[in-house]
Amino acid sequence: MVTAIAPETTYQKVYERPRILIEVHTHYCPGCTHGVAHRLIAEVLEEMGLRERTIGVASVGCSVFAYNYFDVDFVEAPHGRAPAMATGIKRMLPDRIVFTYQGDGDLASIGMGEIIHTAARGENITVIFINNANYGMTGGQMAPTTIPGQRTTTTPNGRDVRRSGFPIRMAEMLATLEGPSYVARRSLHDPKNIRLAKKAIRMAFEAQARGLGFSFVELLSTCPTNWGLSPIEAMQWVEEMMLPIFPLGEFKVAPELKGLRV
Amino acid sequence: MARELLKGNEAMAEAAIRAGVEAYFGYPITPQTELLEYMARRMPELGRVFVQAESEIAAINMVYGAACTGARVMTSSSGPGISLMMEGLSYIAGTEVPCVIIDVMRGGPGLGNIAPSQGDYNQIVRGGGHGDYRVITLAPATVQEAIDLTVLAFDLAEKYRTIAVVLTDGSIGQMMEPAELPPMREIPRTRPEWAVTGAQGRPRRVLTSIYLDPYEEEKTNRRLLERWRQIQANEVRYREYYLDDAEIIVVGFGIAGRVALSAVRAARAEGIRAGLLRPITLSPFPYGVIEALCRQAQAFLVVEMNAGQMLDDVMLAVARRAPVVFYGRMGGVVPFPDEILEEIRRIARQPPSLEGDPREAWFQRLSLVR
């Protein structure tokens, strides 16, 4: 049954596109969660009033064009080097908000040295780490976060840990260091977890804004195209296959951040 | 300012500071480590940025990030470290942001040794990183020149939004000699109109080296080339010694050029009309000057501490209009003036012909050297 709406009804806007998110179509595949991650970052930056103070550092991978989607100053880093570039920017402009946006091949493989040392220095930047268990842009090769048994184009029979080693848990590893103020892993596979992910991103930027040092949010993400799954199956795959290997939670929270309601 | 006894590496560091360098990012490697250590002490003293990076790869990318904010920034290293920086150099060139790099060359290839060498000429002058780009390359022969060229490197890098390299070697880096430092410059408060600083009251800015559309990438390459043509037209620098009536023209850069000058003076004392051309800018290379010298040259003698890397550029300029002879020492060996004098004498006694490959002839003579 269709209910007619009285013409005098006025509507209140309760939810809208964050202005920081530029109104263009993204190049991401259907069902990919990069778009969700982008939106969460844009919402947080907007809510915190940081548009004019923020400098983003894009990396190499599917998110290489992240700078096309955020209405803030941006640079594009060589593969894996975003934390080093962010260090250079932040040291010159300590009162600006600097964040990197990196995938798992970029951050946990070729950029392992840069991420560890940037975290160890307690560099006052925020890192958003997209973990989708494979190299997306190059067509689905094994990443450091590929789970045992997972088929990729370079592990056609599934990741054999005897030959290809084990996945790396970045959040847990970085949380062992003194430098970071906030380290969390969240997932983008359902609305509840997306809300938690936004809170983690907010905490991370709050940590930077308060000058507490390095903050890091790992986001479990989908890659339906390269996983060979539908968008819905990909969400289920995150829940069933990735969560047991990559547990969610906050692994480090600086005392100054405890009790902060975001 | 008075002349003081200064060590090359420290003198270049202080020169950079006085030229207004706002950030230094580096990593230890002999024979340039004193530069890093000097910066570690001086930069924080002045409230400027110093970071010891975890690798040369990180160091150059910190330089890249800092350069994107429009600040005066630099790093320094030696061969093996410079090799690691090549990725960053290519990106910096592609993004068209300025920076200064000091390469204190050592013996190679591989880990090589820590003795002075000129083996990185091709790596720096011919590009080194991937893609089509050129860098301004300045070669000092004294500590004073190392100071002056470090300052010049910053000015040229900013003027042309390019990379400027001071290509020197372990002997200049390590030697002490009297030199005068420039006065301290003020750091400019304004930032260039392309700098990424946070989009406060203006549209956002993006700095990148990716142009997915080949036509856009070609435009970028054309822009780089146009800038390089201006650099070639305006920035060629060299020093001449006794060239007015010279018949034997020695060409050498950096410390090899300095050693060759002693040989040229000794040859003059013997009545041999020798002269020296010492390129200061290895890139842009003084092709025109060498071309003009062909009219008076009985022969050119190229002296380098490598297997003949600048030799290729000299031969391009000479284009078979005069004979070219090569003398090189490799692997970190510095030639003595006597060795070069003996080459000059040999050319004077028996003028060489246009025939033959100078590198091959040198290689055959080298078998006689211990």
Interface residues (C-beta under 8 A of the other chain):
Chain A: R51 E52 R53 T54 I55 V57 A58 V64 Y67 F70 D71 V72 D73 F74 V75 E76 A77 P78 R81 A84 M85 A86 T87 G88 I89 R91 M92 L93 R96 I97 G113 E114 I116 H117 R121
Chain B: E22 A23 F25 V49 V51 A53 E54 S55 I57 A58 A59 N61 M62 V63 Y64 G65 A66 A67 C68 T69 A71 V73 E87 G88 Y91 T95 V196 T197 G198 A199 Q200 G201 R204 R205 V206 L207 T208 S209 I210
